[in-house]
Amino acid sequence: MNTSLEFWFDFSCPYAYLASRRAVELARAASVPLAWKPMLLGGVFRGVGAGDGPMATLGAAKAAHNLHDMQRWADLDGAPFRMPAAHPMRTVRALRVLLALDHSRWPDAIAALYAAYWQRADDITRDDTIAAALRAGGASDDDIRTALARADSQEIKDELRRRTDEAIALGIFGAPAWIVRREGGAELFWGRDRIPMVEAALGLQRTSDLGPRTSARGEHEVQLYFDVASPFAYLALTQASRLGDVKLVPILVGALFRDIGQADVPLFAMNDAKQRYTRIEMTRWARWWDVPFDMPTKFPQRTVTAQRLCVIAGERARPLAIALGRAMWAEQRDLEDDATLRAILSALALPTAWVERARDPDVKEALVANTAAARHAGVFGVPTWIVDGRHLFWGQDRIELVARALDGWTPP
């Protein structure tokens, strides 16, 4: 079976920098050809209707988390990393110069230009910076002069535009993007954090399986803020036991979103390309964790009563939360229906009278207090893990980082 790997990138993306350091390794391990695919990320954003990109509209808490997240992946990868004060810098010139170079020079040139941006924080908009980077990457002065001159040609400008349009046509909406091509089709993966899935798609052994843990508590305290209204919170709940004794904290994510000025249903606020990909990701992650998933025909659903039931359950919240999540995200059941909630409680041998109790003022106040505490802790979405009251990880796809923190790694 013929298989190939494409790596779509722009120098302005820190995650693409980190991922680029693994691309050659992945292709070599899988014995497949690697195609470097430069694109203008700003052009992609505009082409898919994302304006100036997601960084332009991030709230303070999410922006702070993103910076930590970059630093964490860099630390785990052993990659030098420095956030430039001038980020984001315009990379159109560097991309055009790269396109003007002979393709045999690309791997070293790409690594050198990334080092200039993300290791030294050099001004990559300048020709002298680009030249110095290419020289460090082994390009001759003649090659550099020729590439700088060719970069101004209409041919090279059109080539970058064509590649950017191709990326958009492939459904790419951000960087880095991996495309694994096999006989019969191609599969798109977005992000440095999807390398384990790229490995699996290439037929390599998965490197991110989590071994079972007997206890995460004692030495560490782990909190999981969740609302079963989120498919990714449901997925996180199904895997939380692998981290040991995780304390579940039910919140009302819609109220949190309103408090911090975020879209009530983030999926609907995404551009079409990202929304299509995210829907694929839900099913992909469910297969990855081997749990059932079926996108509910009724979405969104108000989960306020379901979340109050988790408050009432206290130490027994885990099986209830998983059952509620599975009901919505795998069984096409309606969590707004009291009869459905009673049936779920009954199946777990929990009191069905809890549905009526969920209307008590003390239960309502407890859920409100949990949501306020989440916002105070810097939570901006679900699922969110907090280790030892200070290390915040957002997303069920960060469970591996949580596990590493429990194993002794100190996150930046």
C-alpha positions as CSV (number, residue, x, y, z in Angstrom):
1,M,0.0,0.0,0.0
2,N,1.4,3.4,-1.0
3,T,1.5,5.8,1.9
4,S,3.0,9.3,2.1
5,L,3.1,12.1,4.7
6,E,2.6,15.8,4.1
7,F,3.5,18.5,6.6
8,W,1.7,21.8,6.1
9,F,3.3,24.7,8.0
10,D,4.1,28.4,8.4
11,F,7.1,29.7,10.3
12,S,4.7,31.9,12.5
13,C,3.2,29.0,14.3
14,P,5.0,27.7,17.5
15,Y,3.3,24.4,17.3
16,A,4.4,23.9,13.7
17,Y,7.9,24.7,14.9
18,L,7.7,21.9,17.5
19,A,6.1,19.5,15.1
20,S,8.6,20.1,12.3
21,R,11.3,18.7,14.6
22,R,9.4,15.3,14.5
23,A,8.3,15.2,10.9
24,V,11.5,13.7,9.4
25,E,11.6,11.2,12.3
26,L,8.1,10.0,11.7
27,A,8.5,9.6,7.9
28,R,11.8,7.7,8.4
29,A,10.3,5.4,11.1
30,A,7.3,4.6,8.8
31,S,9.5,4.4,5.6
32,V,7.3,6.8,3.8
33,P,8.1,9.9,1.7
34,L,7.8,13.3,3.5
35,A,6.5,16.3,1.6
36,W,7.1,19.7,3.1
37,K,4.2,22.0,2.4
38,P,4.7,25.7,3.1
39,M,1.5,27.9,3.2
40,L,0.7,31.4,4.3
41,L,-1.2,30.9,7.6
42,G,-2.7,34.3,7.5
43,G,-4.1,33.6,4.0
44,V,-5.5,30.3,5.3
45,F,-7.3,32.2,8.1
46,R,-8.8,34.7,5.8
47,G,-9.7,32.0,3.3
48,V,-11.7,29.9,5.8
49,G,-13.3,33.0,7.4
50,A,-11.2,33.0,10.6
51,G,-10.2,36.7,10.2
52,D,-6.7,37.3,11.8
53,G,-6.8,33.8,13.4
54,P,-7.7,32.5,16.8
55,M,-4.9,34.3,18.7
56,A,-6.5,37.6,17.9
57,T,-9.7,36.8,19.9
58,L,-8.4,34.7,22.8
59,G,-9.5,35.7,26.3
60,A,-6.8,36.3,28.9
61,A,-7.1,32.9,30.6
62,K,-7.0,31.0,27.4
63,A,-4.1,33.0,26.1
64,A,-2.1,32.4,29.3
65,H,-2.9,28.7,29.0
66,N,-1.7,28.6,25.4
67,L,1.6,30.1,26.3
68,H,2.1,27.5,29.0
69,D,1.0,24.8,26.6
70,M,3.6,25.8,24.0
71,Q,6.3,25.8,26.7
72,R,5.2,22.4,28.1
73,W,5.4,20.7,24.7
74,A,8.8,22.4,24.0
75,D,10.0,21.1,27.4
76,L,8.9,17.6,26.8
77,D,10.4,17.7,23.3
78,G,13.7,19.1,24.5
79,A,13.2,21.9,22.1
80,P,14.7,25.4,22.7
81,F,11.8,27.8,22.8
82,R,11.6,31.6,23.2
83,M,8.4,33.6,22.6
84,P,9.4,36.6,20.4
85,A,8.2,40.0,21.7
86,A,7.2,40.8,18.1
87,H,5.1,37.7,17.6
88,P,3.3,37.2,15.3
89,M,5.8,38.3,12.7
90,R,4.9,38.5,9.0
91,T,6.5,35.4,7.4
92,V,5.5,35.9,3.7
93,R,9.0,37.0,2.8
94,A,10.6,34.0,4.5
95,L,8.1,31.6,2.9
96,R,8.8,33.0,-0.6
97,V,12.5,32.8,-0.1
98,L,12.1,29.2,0.9
99,L,10.1,28.5,-2.2
100,A,12.8,30.1,-4.3
101,L,15.4,27.7,-2.9
102,D,16.2,24.3,-4.5
103,H,14.0,21.7,-2.8
104,S,17.1,19.7,-1.7
105,R,17.9,22.6,0.6
106,W,14.4,22.7,2.3
107,P,14.8,20.5,5.3
108,D,17.9,22.4,6.6
109,A,16.5,25.7,5.6
110,I,13.2,25.1,7.3
111,A,15.0,24.1,10.5
112,A,17.2,27.1,10.4
113,L,14.3,29.6,9.8
114,Y,12.3,28.0,12.6
115,A,15.4,28.4,14.9
116,A,15.6,32.0,14.0
117,Y,12.0,32.7,14.9
118,W,11.4,30.4,17.9
119,Q,14.8,29.8,19.4
120,R,16.5,33.2,19.0
121,A,13.4,35.4,18.4
122,D,15.2,37.1,15.5
123,D,13.3,39.4,13.2
124,I,12.4,37.0,10.4
125,T,10.8,39.8,8.3
126,R,14.3,41.1,7.5
127,D,16.3,39.8,4.5
128,D,19.6,39.9,6.5
129,T,18.0,37.7,9.2
130,I,16.7,35.3,6.6
131,A,20.1,35.2,4.9
132,A,21.9,34.5,8.2
133,A,19.5,31.7,9.0
134,L,19.9,30.1,5.6
135,R,23.7,30.4,5.8
136,A,23.5,28.6,9.2
137,G,21.5,25.9,7.4
138,G,24.2,25.3,5.0
139,A,23.1,27.4,2.0
140,S,25.8,29.1,0.0
141,D,25.9,32.8,-0.5
142,D,25.2,32.4,-4.2
143,D,22.1,30.3,-3.4
144,I,20.9,32.8,-0.8
145,R,21.3,35.8,-3.2
146,T,19.5,33.9,-6.0
147,A,16.6,32.9,-3.6
148,L,16.2,36.5,-2.3
149,A,16.0,37.8,-5.8
150,R,13.6,35.1,-7.1
151,A,11.4,35.7,-4.0
152,D,10.2,39.0,-5.6
153,S,9.1,37.3,-8.8
154,Q,5.5,36.8,-9.7
155,E,6.2,33.1,-10.2
156,I,7.1,32.6,-6.5
157,K,4.3,34.9,-5.3
158,D,1.8,32.9,-7.3
159,E,3.3,29.6,-6.0
160,L,2.8,30.6,-2.4
161,R,-0.8,31.7,-3.2
162,R,-1.4,28.4,-5.0
163,R,-0.1,26.4,-2.1
164,T,-2.2,28.3,0.4
165,D,-5.3,27.8,-1.8
166,E,-4.5,24.1,-1.9
167,A,-4.4,23.9,1.8
168,I,-7.8,25.5,2.1
169,A,-9.2,23.1,-0.4
170,L,-7.9,20.2,1.6
171,G,-9.8,21.4,4.7
172,I,-6.8,22.8,6.5
173,F,-7.7,25.7,8.8
174,G,-4.5,26.0,10.9
175,A,-1.0,24.8,11.5
176,P,0.6,22.4,11.7
177,A,-1.5,20.2,9.5
178,W,-0.5,16.6,8.7
179,I,-2.0,14.7,5.8
180,V,-1.4,11.0,5.6
181,R,-2.2,9.8,2.1
182,R,-3.0,6.1,1.5
183,E,-4.6,4.2,-1.3
184,G,-8.2,5.2,-1.3
185,G,-8.0,8.5,0.5
186,A,-6.2,10.9,2.8
187,E,-6.6,11.8,6.5
188,L,-6.1,15.2,8.0
189,F,-4.6,15.8,11.5
190,W,-4.2,19.2,13.1
191,G,-1.6,20.1,15.7
192,R,1.7,19.0,17.3
193,D,-0.4,17.1,19.9
194,R,-1.8,14.8,17.2
195,I,1.5,13.1,16.5
196,P,0.4,9.9,18.2
197,M,-2.6,9.7,15.8
198,V,-0.3,10.4,12.9
199,E,2.0,7.6,14.1
200,A,-1.0,5.2,14.2
201,A,-2.2,6.3,10.7
202,L,1.3,5.5,9.4
203,G,1.2,2.1,11.0
204,L,3.6,2.9,13.8
205,Q,3.2,1.8,17.4
206,R,1.2,4.3,19.5
207,T,3.5,6.1,21.9
208,S,1.0,7.8,24.1
209,D,-0.9,4.9,25.8
210,L,-1.4,5.6,29.4
211,G,-0.7,2.8,31.8
212,P,-3.2,2.3,34.7
213,R,-2.4,4.1,37.9
214,T,-3.4,2.9,41.3
215,S,-3.5,6.4,42.8
216,A,-2.7,9.9,41.8
217,R,-3.8,11.3,45.2
218,G,-1.5,11.3,48.3
219,E,1.4,12.9,46.5
220,H,-0.8,14.9,44.1
221,E,-4.3,16.3,44.0
222,V,-6.1,16.3,40.7
223,Q,-9.3,18.1,40.0
224,L,-11.4,17.7,36.8
225,Y,-13.8,20.5,36.0
226,F,-16.5,19.2,33.7
227,D,-20.0,19.6,32.2
228,V,-21.5,16.6,30.4
229,A,-22.8,19.2,27.8
230,S,-19.3,18.8,26.2
231,P,-18.4,15.8,24.2
232,F,-14.8,16.2,25.2
233,A,-15.7,16.3,28.8
234,Y,-17.6,13.0,28.3
235,L,-14.4,11.5,26.8
236,A,-12.3,12.8,29.7
237,L,-14.6,11.3,32.2
238,T,-14.3,7.9,30.6
239,Q,-10.5,8.1,31.1
240,A,-10.1,9.9,34.4
241,S,-9.8,6.7,36.4
242,R,-6.5,5.9,34.6
243,L,-5.0,8.9,36.6
244,G,-6.1,7.5,39.9
245,D,-8.2,9.3,42.4
246,V,-9.4,12.4,40.5
247,K,-11.8,14.8,42.2
248,L,-14.7,15.7,39.9
249,V,-16.0,19.2,40.0
250,P,-19.3,19.7,38.1
251,I,-19.8,23.2,36.7
252,L,-22.2,24.9,34.4
253,V,-20.1,25.6,31.4
254,G,-22.7,27.8,29.7
255,A,-22.7,30.1,32.7
256,L,-18.9,30.2,32.7
257,F,-18.8,31.1,29.0
258,R,-21.3,33.9,29.6
259,D,-19.1,35.2,32.5
260,I,-16.0,35.3,30.4
261,G,-17.6,36.5,27.2
262,Q,-17.1,33.3,25.2
263,A,-19.6,31.9,22.6
264,D,-22.3,29.8,24.3
265,V,-21.7,26.8,21.9
266,P,-18.0,27.0,20.8
267,L,-18.6,24.5,18.0
268,F,-21.1,26.8,16.3
269,A,-18.7,29.7,16.5
270,M,-16.0,27.9,14.6
271,N,-15.5,28.4,10.9
272,D,-16.9,25.7,8.7
273,A,-13.5,24.0,8.1
274,K,-12.7,23.8,11.8
275,Q,-16.2,22.7,12.7
276,R,-16.1,19.8,10.2
277,Y,-12.7,18.8,11.6
278,T,-13.9,19.0,15.2
279,R,-16.9,16.8,14.4
280,I,-14.5,14.2,12.9
281,E,-12.2,14.5,16.0
282,M,-15.1,13.6,18.4
283,T,-15.5,10.3,16.6
284,R,-11.7,9.8,16.2
285,W,-11.1,10.3,19.9
286,A,-13.9,8.0,20.9
287,R,-12.3,5.3,18.7
288,W,-8.9,6.1,20.2
289,W,-10.2,5.6,23.8
290,D,-12.5,2.7,22.7
291,V,-15.6,4.3,24.0
292,P,-19.1,4.6,22.3
293,F,-20.0,7.9,20.6
294,D,-22.9,9.0,18.4
295,M,-23.4,12.7,17.8
296,P,-26.7,13.6,19.4
297,T,-29.4,14.7,17.0
298,K,-30.5,17.1,19.8
299,F,-27.6,19.4,20.4
300,P,-27.0,21.5,22.4
301,Q,-28.9,20.3,25.5
302,R,-29.4,22.1,28.8
303,T,-27.5,20.1,31.4
304,V,-28.2,22.1,34.5
305,T,-30.2,19.4,36.2
306,A,-27.7,16.7,35.2
307,Q,-24.9,18.8,36.6
308,R,-26.8,19.4,39.9
309,L,-27.3,15.6,40.1
310,C,-23.5,15.2,40.0
311,V,-23.2,17.8,42.8
312,I,-25.7,15.8,44.9
313,A,-23.8,12.5,44.1
314,G,-20.6,13.8,45.7
315,E,-18.1,11.0,46.0
316,R,-20.4,8.8,43.8
317,A,-20.3,11.3,41.0
318,R,-17.9,9.5,38.7
319,P,-20.2,6.6,37.5
320,L,-23.1,9.0,37.4
321,A,-21.2,11.6,35.3
322,I,-20.0,8.9,32.9
323,A,-23.6,7.5,32.5
324,L,-25.0,11.0,31.9
325,G,-22.3,11.7,29.3
326,R,-22.8,8.4,27.6
327,A,-26.6,8.9,27.6
328,M,-26.2,12.2,25.7
329,W,-23.1,11.4,23.5
330,A,-23.6,7.7,22.7
331,E,-27.2,6.8,23.3
332,Q,-29.3,9.7,21.8
333,R,-31.0,10.3,25.1
334,D,-32.3,13.7,26.3
335,L,-30.8,15.0,29.5
336,E,-33.4,17.7,29.6
337,D,-36.0,15.0,30.3
338,D,-36.6,14.2,34.0
339,A,-37.8,10.7,33.2
340,T,-34.5,10.0,31.4
341,L,-32.6,11.3,34.4
342,R,-34.5,9.1,36.8
343,A,-33.9,6.1,34.6
344,I,-30.2,6.8,34.6
345,L,-30.2,7.1,38.4
346,S,-32.2,4.0,38.8
347,A,-29.8,2.0,36.6
348,L,-27.0,3.0,39.0
349,A,-29.1,2.2,42.1
350,L,-29.1,5.9,43.0
351,P,-32.2,7.6,44.4
352,T,-34.5,8.9,41.7
353,A,-35.7,11.5,44.2
354,W,-32.5,13.4,43.5
355,V,-34.2,14.8,40.4
356,E,-36.6,16.7,42.7
357,R,-33.8,17.5,45.1
358,A,-31.9,19.2,42.3
359,R,-34.3,22.1,42.5
360,D,-33.3,22.8,46.2
361,P,-31.6,26.2,46.7
362,D,-28.5,24.6,48.4
363,V,-27.9,22.4,45.4
364,K,-28.3,25.3,43.0
365,E,-26.0,27.4,45.0
366,A,-23.3,24.6,45.1
367,L,-23.2,24.4,41.3
368,V,-23.0,28.2,41.1
369,A,-20.2,28.2,43.6
370,N,-18.3,25.5,41.7
371,T,-18.6,27.5,38.5
372,A,-17.4,30.7,40.2
373,A,-14.5,28.7,41.7
374,A,-13.6,27.4,38.2
375,R,-13.5,30.9,36.8
376,H,-11.3,32.1,39.7
377,A,-8.9,29.2,39.0
378,G,-8.5,30.2,35.4
379,V,-10.8,27.6,33.8
380,F,-12.2,28.8,30.5
381,G,-13.6,25.5,29.1
382,V,-14.2,21.9,29.8
383,P,-12.7,19.5,30.5
384,T,-10.0,21.2,32.6
385,W,-7.6,19.4,34.8
386,I,-5.8,21.1,37.7
387,V,-2.9,19.4,39.4
388,D,-1.9,20.4,42.9
389,G,-4.0,23.6,42.6
390,R,-1.6,25.3,40.2
391,H,-1.0,23.4,37.0
392,L,-4.0,23.8,34.7
393,F,-4.5,21.6,31.6
394,W,-7.4,22.2,29.2
395,G,-8.8,19.3,27.1
396,Q,-9.2,15.6,27.2
397,D,-6.3,15.5,24.8
398,R,-4.0,16.8,27.6
399,I,-4.5,13.7,29.8
400,E,-1.0,12.5,28.8
401,L,0.5,15.8,30.2
402,V,-1.5,15.4,33.4
403,A,-0.1,11.8,33.7
404,R,3.4,13.1,33.2
405,A,2.9,15.7,35.9
406,L,1.7,12.9,38.3
407,D,4.8,10.9,37.4
408,G,7.2,13.7,38.5
409,W,7.4,16.1,35.6
410,T,7.2,19.7,36.6
411,P,5.2,21.6,33.9
412,P,6.5,25.1,32.9
